[in-house]
Amino acid sequence: MSFVFPTPEETMDFGRALGRVLRAGDLVLLAGPLGAGKTTLTRGIADGLGVGGRVSSPTFVLARVHPAGAAGVPLVHVDAYRLGGDLSELDDLDLDTDLERSAIVVEWGEGSAERLSEDYLVVRLDRREDDVREVTLEPHGTWADRVPELTPAQ
């Protein structure tokens, strides 16, 4: 399933729709080049979940935990860019433990974070030269049944 979002606001709106369907145990991997909109999408996800705290790229701290809001699900926002494929630091974050009670969004996690769960959603983002974002969803496990419910209009 693919979408085109002409503005960053529409990317955030899609993130909000995704955030509203997330629950504890969900793993979302964001893939795409620098500037594609991964953090913008995560801001929307956080807003949709109703979590607390400012959402910014956690590149230098690796992970930020945003406390649960009205939906009752905390968000763990991970940026694996700095790891460069070194899985030992990702293991040190104990994300498998957090996954039981939180929704986890991992930027740059493709190729390493999938092992946390058989059920995960890859959100592939690309920014065209005209600043339009193209988003492709790649569901795995139970996400195959959940993705059809997810539309930007939610």
Legacy VTK file of the C-alpha trace (Angstrom):
# vtk DataFile Version 3.0
C-alpha trace
ASCII
DATASET POLYDATA
POINTS 154 float
0.000 0.000 0.000
1.436 3.376 -0.993
0.510 7.003 -0.400
1.690 10.387 -1.630
1.784 13.347 0.771
2.452 16.764 -0.811
3.156 18.506 2.513
4.851 17.710 5.834
1.474 18.367 7.501
-0.095 15.533 5.505
2.779 13.271 6.548
2.005 14.181 10.177
-1.700 13.520 9.587
-0.846 10.031 8.359
1.350 9.570 11.441
-1.614 10.552 13.613
-3.766 7.923 11.894
-1.048 5.335 12.488
-0.637 6.428 16.111
-4.356 5.976 16.757
-4.168 2.277 15.787
-0.939 1.470 17.647
-1.075 -0.620 20.786
1.397 -2.055 23.258
3.602 -4.588 21.507
3.617 -2.832 18.137
6.885 -2.370 16.274
7.178 0.149 13.436
10.390 0.513 11.433
10.914 3.721 9.494
13.168 3.490 6.453
14.303 6.210 4.090
17.085 8.666 3.390
17.966 11.693 5.493
15.243 14.314 5.220
12.573 11.895 4.016
10.235 12.699 6.921
10.866 9.935 9.467
10.891 12.260 12.470
7.936 14.243 11.098
5.984 11.002 10.796
7.007 10.036 14.342
5.702 13.388 15.645
2.350 12.521 14.087
2.448 9.017 15.585
3.124 10.499 19.032
0.255 12.944 18.591
-2.075 10.125 17.513
-1.086 8.108 20.587
-1.494 11.178 22.774
1.879 10.669 24.450
3.713 13.355 26.407
6.982 15.063 25.632
8.543 16.807 22.667
9.382 14.473 19.789
12.740 15.069 18.155
15.247 12.782 16.529
17.002 10.826 19.300
20.196 10.385 17.236
22.623 11.126 20.053
20.731 9.405 22.869
19.550 6.488 20.698
16.135 6.243 22.356
13.531 8.416 24.023
10.559 7.181 25.998
7.413 9.278 25.774
4.987 8.587 28.650
1.558 7.174 27.903
-1.265 9.581 27.289
-4.992 8.997 26.955
-4.506 5.817 24.885
-2.453 4.309 27.729
0.425 3.271 25.459
3.903 4.774 25.892
6.016 5.409 22.803
9.667 4.390 22.587
11.322 6.349 19.765
14.653 4.892 18.645
17.135 6.261 16.121
19.550 3.519 15.058
21.400 5.698 12.505
24.483 6.149 14.684
24.776 2.424 15.303
25.807 1.722 11.732
24.713 -1.910 11.970
26.260 -2.568 15.424
23.535 -4.630 17.047
25.180 -4.768 20.465
24.090 -1.219 21.348
20.581 -1.935 20.110
20.531 -5.000 22.389
21.649 -2.820 25.313
18.442 -0.791 24.983
16.338 -3.832 26.033
13.740 -3.008 23.411
12.294 -6.502 23.623
11.281 -5.723 27.218
9.839 -2.313 26.261
7.892 -3.909 23.404
5.665 -5.761 25.871
4.209 -2.529 27.252
4.982 0.129 24.613
4.713 0.907 20.945
8.213 1.152 19.471
9.152 3.240 16.452
12.685 2.700 15.120
14.230 5.065 12.609
17.022 3.434 10.588
16.189 0.072 12.188
15.660 -2.000 9.066
18.074 -4.899 8.990
18.416 -5.093 12.761
15.230 -4.324 14.708
13.006 -6.806 12.859
14.258 -9.547 15.132
12.320 -7.985 18.016
9.015 -9.301 16.677
7.516 -11.355 13.866
4.795 -8.714 13.687
6.103 -5.374 12.463
5.357 -2.657 9.965
7.999 -1.135 7.720
7.123 2.390 6.634
9.329 3.342 3.703
9.555 7.099 3.104
11.079 8.962 0.213
11.140 12.683 -0.503
10.997 13.653 -4.150
12.751 16.714 -5.556
9.438 18.608 -5.413
9.299 17.922 -1.615
6.419 15.469 -1.969
6.699 12.444 0.339
6.035 8.964 -0.989
5.176 6.438 1.711
5.005 2.685 1.211
3.776 0.294 3.895
5.286 -3.185 4.131
3.343 -5.230 6.705
4.733 -8.360 8.336
2.845 -10.886 10.482
-0.420 -9.581 11.931
0.161 -6.170 10.356
-1.017 -7.663 7.045
-4.545 -7.711 8.502
-4.285 -4.286 10.116
-2.872 -2.173 7.288
-6.057 -2.112 5.166
-7.772 -0.251 8.023
-5.087 2.428 7.951
-5.838 5.317 5.646
-4.721 8.944 5.771
-8.338 10.069 6.144
-8.720 8.460 9.595
LINES 1 155
154 0 1 2 3 4 5 6 7 8 9 10 11 12 13 14 15 16 17 18 19 20 21 22 23 24 25 26 27 28 29 30 31 32 33 34 35 36 37 38 39 40 41 42 43 44 45 46 47 48 49 50 51 52 53 54 55 56 57 58 59 60 61 62 63 64 65 66 67 68 69 70 71 72 73 74 75 76 77 78 79 80 81 82 83 84 85 86 87 88 89 90 91 92 93 94 95 96 97 98 99 100 101 102 103 104 105 106 107 108 109 110 111 112 113 114 115 116 117 118 119 120 121 122 123 124 125 126 127 128 129 130 131 132 133 134 135 136 137 138 139 140 141 142 143 144 145 146 147 148 149 150 151 152 153
